[in-house]
Amino acid sequence: MTGIATNISLVVAQIVVGVMAHAFSLVADAMHTLADLMSDGLVLVANKQGGEPADRNHPYGHGRIETAVSMALGAMLVAVGVGFLVAAAGRIERLGELPPVEPAALLMAVLTLAAKEGLFRYLRRVARQVRSPMVEANAWHARSDAASSLVVAVGIGGSLAGHPFLEPLAAMLVGLLIARMGIRLAMAAVRELIDTGLGAEETEAMRHILLESPGVMGVHDLRTRRMGPQVLVDAHVQVDPRITVSEGHRIAETARVTLLRAREDVQDVLVHVDVEDDLLPPSGPRIPRREALVSAIREAMGADMPAPSRVQLHYLRGGVEIELFLPKDWLAGEPQTDPMPERLARAAAVDGSIHVIRVVADAQEWCANGKNAPS
């Protein structure tokens, strides 16, 4: 609150004195300070609105509200900065027609410089007491604002010393600072709107967190984008190809929660489970659908073969590995006229996508429910 009150007082005083003392650069510096206040205020409002929970119309939340506000504010500041540049250039062209700058303008510029330096020292002391990086950043922001006030003071002083072009030149420099602030805000918003990812260092840190999660054998296709102050992450995690679907899902969910807990700025993580690194497109033959493949294999292995109790397909290395679970009793009494190796050879040849076929004896099973098993 101290910083806001100080800056508002300076804006009012600079505009009044600047107009009365014919110091255009003082008015420009006031607009620079006002731009900072507007930026902080709009960001606070947008941050509050952007923090609203997701709803049916905004499933990813409202984080882009802050982006839209930053874009609008940036465009406005660029327009204001360019306006000051053009106006100051016009004043330089007609210096002889302008009323002279009065000494009160220099006094106001020096007071502004002293106030901003004092605000910097006060905020820095408070930041150290409360150990707040945000207050520390605000303190250094006040110090950077003092630089523009110093330029104005030098320009007004030079004008009073007999170099009248220095005062509008100072106004041009402040206009450049305002336009630069607007460009930075607008460009940051544009980068977010076009889904620019995080830097390589942050992305690699996220990759390491996912790799440390139990069951994750590899990570690829890791993508990030910003949604206001939050980050959205997509990743493919590689797991053991022979585990069950439910275990693979469990590994992915554990990795997702691990990353969410490790990074407060991550809003959501979408994890896709892979059994191998599929960065390269498959180079093998087209694999038939499950129903067609199983039907062709059963036909090739003979009509006397009973229906498998279970068929597992493992899609690996551009092909498919097949496991047939057949009754143990039938396998023990298999007719010698059509031995299993010949049946398997015929089955493996029905499609070029088949890498291997295995037959597993479906033995008797025993089962016991745990005390917390669902009924």
C-alpha positions in Angstrom: 0.0 0.0 0.0 2.9 2.4 0.7 4.2 2.0 -2.8 0.8 2.5 -4.4 0.1 5.6 -2.3 3.5 7.1 -3.1 3.2 6.5 -6.8 -0.3 7.9 -7.0 0.9 11.0 -5.2 3.8 11.4 -7.6 1.6 11.0 -10.7 -0.7 13.7 -9.6 2.1 16.1 -8.6 4.1 15.5 -11.7 1.2 16.1 -14.0 0.2 19.3 -12.2 3.7 20.7 -12.0 4.6 19.5 -15.5 1.7 21.4 -17.1 2.2 24.5 -15.0 6.0 24.6 -15.5 5.9 23.7 -19.2 7.8 20.4 -18.6 6.5 17.9 -21.1 9.1 15.3 -19.9 7.6 15.5 -16.4 4.2 14.6 -17.7 5.7 11.7 -19.7 7.4 10.4 -16.5 4.1 10.6 -14.7 2.5 8.5 -17.5 5.4 6.0 -17.0 4.6 5.7 -13.3 0.9 5.5 -14.1 1.5 2.7 -16.6 3.3 0.7 -13.8 0.3 1.2 -11.5 -2.2 0.2 -14.2 -0.1 -2.8 -15.1 0.1 -4.0 -11.4 -3.6 -3.3 -10.9 -4.8 -5.1 -14.0 -2.6 -8.0 -13.4 -4.0 -8.3 -9.8 -7.6 -8.2 -11.2 -6.8 -10.6 -14.0 -5.0 -12.9 -11.6 -8.0 -13.1 -9.4 -10.4 -13.8 -12.3 -7.9 -16.2 -13.8 -7.7 -18.1 -10.6 -11.4 -19.1 -10.8 -11.9 -22.9 -11.1 -12.6 -24.6 -14.4 -16.2 -24.9 -15.5 -18.1 -26.5 -18.4 -17.3 -23.7 -20.8 -13.6 -23.3 -19.6 -12.4 -26.9 -18.9 -8.8 -25.7 -18.7 -9.6 -22.8 -16.3 -9.5 -19.1 -16.8 -5.8 -18.5 -17.0 -5.9 -16.9 -20.4 -7.8 -13.9 -18.9 -4.5 -12.6 -17.7 -3.0 -13.2 -21.1 -5.7 -11.2 -22.8 -5.3 -8.4 -20.3 -1.6 -8.3 -20.8 -2.0 -8.1 -24.6 -4.5 -5.2 -24.3 -2.4 -3.4 -21.8 0.8 -3.9 -23.9 -0.9 -2.5 -27.0 -2.1 0.5 -25.0 1.3 1.3 -23.6 2.9 1.0 -27.0 0.4 3.5 -28.3 1.0 5.9 -25.4 4.8 5.6 -25.8 4.7 6.3 -29.5 2.4 9.2 -28.8 5.0 10.7 -26.5 7.7 10.1 -29.0 5.8 11.9 -31.8 4.7 14.8 -29.5 8.3 15.2 -28.1 9.7 15.2 -31.7 7.2 17.9 -32.6 8.3 20.0 -29.7 12.0 19.8 -30.7 11.0 21.0 -34.2 9.4 24.2 -32.8 11.6 24.9 -29.8 11.5 28.6 -30.4 7.7 28.7 -30.1 7.6 26.9 -26.7 7.5 28.7 -23.3 10.6 28.1 -21.2 10.7 25.4 -18.6 10.4 26.8 -15.1 12.6 25.9 -12.1 9.7 24.3 -10.3 9.9 21.5 -12.8 13.5 20.7 -11.8 12.5 20.7 -8.1 9.6 18.3 -8.8 11.9 16.0 -10.9 14.5 15.9 -8.0 11.7 15.2 -5.4 10.4 12.4 -7.6 13.8 10.9 -7.9 14.3 11.1 -4.1 10.9 9.6 -3.5 11.5 6.6 -5.8 14.9 6.0 -4.3 13.4 6.2 -0.8 10.6 3.8 -1.8 13.3 1.4 -3.1 15.1 1.4 0.2 11.9 1.0 2.2 10.6 -1.9 0.1 14.0 -3.7 0.1 14.1 -3.5 3.9 10.6 -4.8 4.2 11.4 -7.6 1.8 14.3 -8.7 3.9 12.2 -8.7 7.0 9.4 -10.7 5.6 11.6 -12.7 3.3 9.4 -12.1 0.3 10.9 -12.4 -3.3 7.8 -10.6 -4.6 8.4 -7.5 -2.5 12.1 -7.6 -3.3 11.2 -7.6 -7.1 8.9 -4.7 -6.5 11.7 -2.8 -4.8 14.0 -3.2 -7.7 11.1 -2.1 -10.0 11.0 1.1 -8.1 14.8 1.5 -8.6 14.4 1.0 -12.3 11.6 3.7 -12.4 14.0 6.1 -10.7 16.2 5.8 -13.8 13.6 7.4 -16.0 13.1 10.2 -13.4 16.9 10.7 -13.4 16.7 11.2 -17.2 13.9 13.7 -16.8 15.8 15.6 -14.1 18.9 15.8 -16.3 16.8 17.0 -19.3 15.0 19.7 -17.3 18.3 20.8 -15.7 19.9 21.0 -19.2 17.0 23.1 -20.5 17.3 25.5 -17.6 21.1 25.7 -18.2 20.5 27.0 -21.8 20.0 23.8 -23.8 16.2 23.7 -24.3 16.2 20.7 -26.7 17.3 18.4 -23.7 13.9 18.6 -22.0 11.8 17.2 -25.0 14.6 14.8 -25.7 14.2 13.4 -22.1 10.4 13.1 -22.9 11.3 11.1 -26.0 13.5 8.7 -23.9 10.7 8.2 -21.4 8.3 7.5 -24.3 10.7 4.9 -25.5 10.7 3.3 -22.0 6.9 3.2 -22.0 6.7 1.7 -25.5 9.4 -0.9 -24.5 7.3 -1.9 -21.5 4.3 -2.3 -23.7 6.2 -4.4 -26.2 7.5 -6.7 -23.5 4.0 -7.3 -22.1 2.5 -7.8 -25.5 5.2 -10.2 -26.7 4.9 -12.3 -23.5 1.2 -12.6 -24.2 1.8 -13.5 -27.8 4.3 -16.2 -26.8 1.6 -17.7 -24.6 -1.2 -17.5 -27.1 0.9 -19.4 -29.7 1.6 -22.1 -27.1 5.4 -21.5 -26.7 6.8 -24.2 -24.5 9.0 -23.7 -21.4 12.7 -23.5 -21.7 15.0 -26.5 -22.2 16.2 -26.4 -18.6 12.7 -26.5 -17.1 11.5 -29.2 -19.5 14.5 -31.4 -18.7 13.8 -30.9 -15.0 10.2 -32.2 -15.6 11.5 -35.1 -17.6 13.8 -36.1 -14.7 10.9 -36.0 -12.3 8.8 -38.3 -14.5 11.8 -40.7 -15.0 12.2 -41.0 -11.2 8.6 -42.2 -10.8 8.4 -46.0 -10.1 7.7 -48.1 -13.2 8.6 -45.4 -15.8 11.3 -46.7 -18.1 11.5 -43.7 -20.5 9.9 -40.4 -21.3 9.4 -38.9 -24.8 7.1 -36.4 -26.5 7.2 -34.1 -23.4 5.4 -30.9 -24.3 4.5 -27.9 -22.3 2.5 -24.7 -22.7 1.4 -21.9 -20.5 -2.1 -21.0 -19.4 -1.7 -17.6 -17.6 0.6 -18.3 -14.6 0.0 -22.0 -14.8 1.6 -24.7 -17.0 0.0 -27.6 -18.9 2.1 -30.7 -19.6 1.7 -33.6 -22.0 4.1 -36.6 -21.9 4.5 -40.1 -23.1 5.9 -42.5 -20.5 7.4 -45.9 -21.5 6.5 -48.9 -19.3 7.2 -52.6 -19.3 5.4 -54.0 -22.4 4.2 -57.2 -20.6 2.4 -55.6 -17.6 -1.4 -55.3 -17.5 -3.3 -52.3 -18.7 -4.4 -51.4 -15.1 -0.8 -51.5 -13.9 0.3 -49.3 -16.8 -2.5 -46.8 -15.9 -1.4 -46.9 -12.3 2.2 -46.1 -13.2 1.0 -43.2 -15.4 -1.2 -41.8 -12.7 1.6 -42.0 -10.1 3.9 -40.1 -12.5 1.3 -37.5 -13.1 0.7 -36.9 -9.4 4.4 -36.8 -8.7 4.9 -34.0 -11.2 1.9 -32.1 -9.9 3.3 -32.2 -6.4 6.8 -31.3 -7.4 5.8 -28.2 -9.4 3.3 -25.7 -8.0 2.9 -24.0 -11.3 1.8 -27.1 -13.1 -2.0 -27.1 -13.4 -2.5 -30.4 -15.2 -0.5 -33.3 -16.7 -1.7 -35.6 -19.5 0.2 -38.8 -19.5 0.1 -41.3 -22.4 1.3 -44.8 -21.8 3.7 -46.4 -24.3 5.3 -49.8 -24.3 8.2 -48.6 -26.4 9.7 -45.4 -27.7 7.4 -44.6 -30.6 9.0 -41.3 -31.7 9.7 -42.9 -35.1 6.6 -44.0 -37.2 6.1 -47.8 -37.5 8.0 -49.3 -40.4 6.6 -52.8 -40.4 3.5 -54.2 -42.2 0.0 -53.1 -41.4 -1.3 -55.2 -38.5 -4.8 -56.7 -38.9 -7.5 -56.1 -36.3 -7.6 -58.4 -33.3 -10.7 -60.3 -34.4 -9.4 -61.0 -37.9 -5.9 -62.0 -36.6 -7.2 -64.4 -33.9 -9.7 -66.0 -36.4 -7.0 -66.6 -39.0 -4.7 -68.1 -36.4 -7.3 -70.5 -35.0 -8.1 -71.6 -38.6 -4.5 -72.2 -39.3 -3.9 -74.2 -36.1 -6.7 -76.7 -36.9 -10.4 -77.1 -36.3 -9.8 -79.6 -33.5 -8.1 -77.0 -31.3 -10.4 -75.7 -28.5 -11.0 -72.0 -28.1 -8.3 -70.3 -26.1 -9.4 -69.2 -22.7 -7.4 -66.0 -23.3 -5.4 -64.4 -26.1 -2.9 -61.7 -25.4 -1.4 -59.5 -28.1 1.7 -57.5 -27.6 2.3 -54.8 -30.2 6.1 -54.3 -30.2 8.7 -53.3 -32.8 6.2 -52.7 -35.6 4.7 -56.1 -35.3 2.7 -58.3 -32.9 3.6 -61.1 -30.4 0.7 -63.5 -29.6 0.1 -65.6 -26.5 -2.6 -68.4 -26.7 -3.8 -69.9 -23.4 -5.0 -73.4 -24.2 -6.4 -76.1 -21.8 -3.6 -78.1 -20.2 -5.4 -81.4 -20.7 -5.8 -80.9 -24.4 -2.2 -80.0 -24.8 -1.2 -83.2 -23.0 -3.3 -85.3 -25.3 -2.6 -83.4 -28.5 -2.8 -85.7 -31.7 0.6 -86.6 -33.0 -0.6 -86.4 -36.6 -0.6 -82.6 -36.3 2.1 -81.7 -33.7 2.2 -78.3 -32.1 5.4 -77.0 -33.8 3.7 -77.5 -37.2 0.5 -75.8 -36.0 2.4 -72.8 -34.7 4.5 -72.6 -38.0 1.3 -72.4 -40.0 -0.2 -69.8 -37.6 2.9 -67.6 -37.6 2.7 -67.5 -41.4 -0.8 -66.2 -41.7 0.3 -62.5 -41.6 3.6 -60.8 -42.0 3.1 -58.7 -38.9 3.4 -61.7 -36.6 6.8 -61.9 -34.8 6.1 -64.9 -32.6 3.3 -67.1 -31.3 3.5 -68.7 -27.9 1.2 -71.4 -26.5 0.7 -71.3 -22.7 -0.8 -74.2 -20.7 -3.9 -72.9 -19.0 -3.6 -74.7 -15.7 -6.0 -74.8 -12.8 -6.3 -71.5 -10.8 -6.9 -70.9 -7.1 -8.3 -67.6 -5.9 -8.8 -65.9 -2.5 -10.4 -62.5 -1.9 -8.7 -59.9 0.3 -10.6 -58.5 3.3 -11.1 -55.2 1.4 -12.1 -56.7 -1.9 -15.2 -55.1 -3.4 -18.4 -57.2 -3.2 
